[in-house]
Amino acid sequence: EDYLNCFRYGCPPHGGLGMGLARVLMVMLGLDSIREATFLFRGPNRLTP
């Protein structure tokens, strides 16, 4: 529960380029949104798998 509460106010700072498989697919396929390339999109309103 504490883990989920920290994400209610935004994501903690993190580093990295953010180039995952979904982003590579998005660029290769010319998609407009990362949601179209992701199998299970995890947005701010989705807290359970």
Helices and strands as residue ranges (DSSP letters): H 2-7, H 21-29, G 34-36
